[in-house]
Amino acid sequence: MLNVLFFFLMLGLINYVIYSFIVGYKRTGKVLGAFRHSATILWARFVALVGASAGVLAGLADTLNMPEVREVIQSVMKPEYVAFFIIFIAVITEWARSRTLGE
């Protein structure tokens, strides 16, 4: 039950990121304007999209009984790599926070 809830939550997050991009692009007419010219918002939505996509793919792989897809995702997300990913995301977030796009 929790897996199904997580799956739909991640699917909703993907839809939100795509929808907000489309609405922002229509409003400003610029790709970077869709993120309010903020590198931080662009980066946060990219990280959310990648994370949610990995969660949805893993859930679909379980549902469709495709263990090879799940194994590929798990090989990239090994526990020893998580610290690297966290540091990488923190560094990019710090960099993005100190800048704005389009100015």
C-alpha positions in Angstrom: 0.0 0.0 0.0 2.8 2.4 0.9 4.6 1.6 -2.4 1.4 2.6 -4.3 1.1 5.8 -2.4 4.8 6.6 -3.0 4.4 5.8 -6.7 1.4 8.2 -7.2 3.1 10.9 -5.1 6.2 10.7 -7.3 4.1 10.7 -10.4 2.3 13.8 -9.1 5.6 15.5 -8.5 6.7 14.8 -12.1 3.4 16.2 -13.4 3.8 19.3 -11.1 7.3 20.1 -12.4 6.2 19.7 -16.0 3.0 21.7 -15.6 4.7 24.6 -13.8 7.3 24.7 -16.5 4.7 24.9 -19.2 2.7 27.6 -17.4 5.8 29.6 -16.7 7.0 29.3 -20.3 3.6 30.5 -21.6 3.7 33.4 -19.2 7.2 34.7 -20.0 7.9 33.3 -23.4 11.3 32.2 -22.2 12.6 28.8 -21.1 14.5 30.3 -18.1 11.6 32.5 -17.3 9.6 29.4 -16.4 11.8 29.2 -13.3 11.4 32.8 -12.4 15.0 33.4 -13.6 16.2 31.6 -10.5 19.0 29.1 -10.7 18.0 27.7 -7.3 14.4 26.9 -8.5 15.8 25.4 -11.8 18.1 23.2 -9.8 15.5 22.2 -7.2 13.0 21.2 -9.9 15.7 19.3 -11.8 16.7 17.3 -8.7 13.0 16.6 -7.9 12.4 15.5 -11.5 15.3 13.1 -11.5 14.5 11.7 -8.1 10.8 11.2 -8.8 11.6 9.6 -12.2 13.9 7.1 -10.5 11.2 6.3 -8.0 8.5 5.9 -10.6 10.8 3.7 -12.8 11.6 1.5 -9.8 7.9 1.2 -9.0 7.0 0.3 -12.6 9.9 -2.2 -12.7 8.4 -4.0 -9.6 4.9 -3.8 -10.9 5.9 -5.2 -14.4 8.2 -7.8 -12.9 11.3 -6.4 -14.5 14.1 -6.9 -11.9 16.8 -5.9 -14.4 15.5 -2.3 -14.5 15.4 -2.2 -10.7 18.9 -3.6 -10.5 20.2 -0.8 -12.8 18.6 1.8 -10.6 20.0 0.2 -7.5 23.5 -0.1 -9.0 23.6 3.7 -9.4 22.1 4.4 -6.0 24.4 2.3 -3.9 24.7 3.5 -0.3 28.4 4.4 -0.7 27.4 6.8 -3.5 24.7 8.6 -1.5 27.2 10.8 0.4 28.7 11.9 -2.9 25.2 12.8 -4.3 24.3 14.8 -1.2 27.6 16.8 -1.4 27.2 17.3 -5.1 23.6 18.6 -4.7 24.6 20.8 -1.8 27.5 22.4 -3.8 25.3 23.1 -6.8 22.5 24.4 -4.6 25.0 26.8 -3.0 26.3 27.9 -6.4 22.8 28.4 -7.8 21.7 30.3 -4.7 24.4 32.9 -5.3 23.2 33.5 -8.8 20.2 34.4 -10.8 19.5 33.4 -14.4 18.7 35.9 -17.1 20.3 38.9 -15.5 
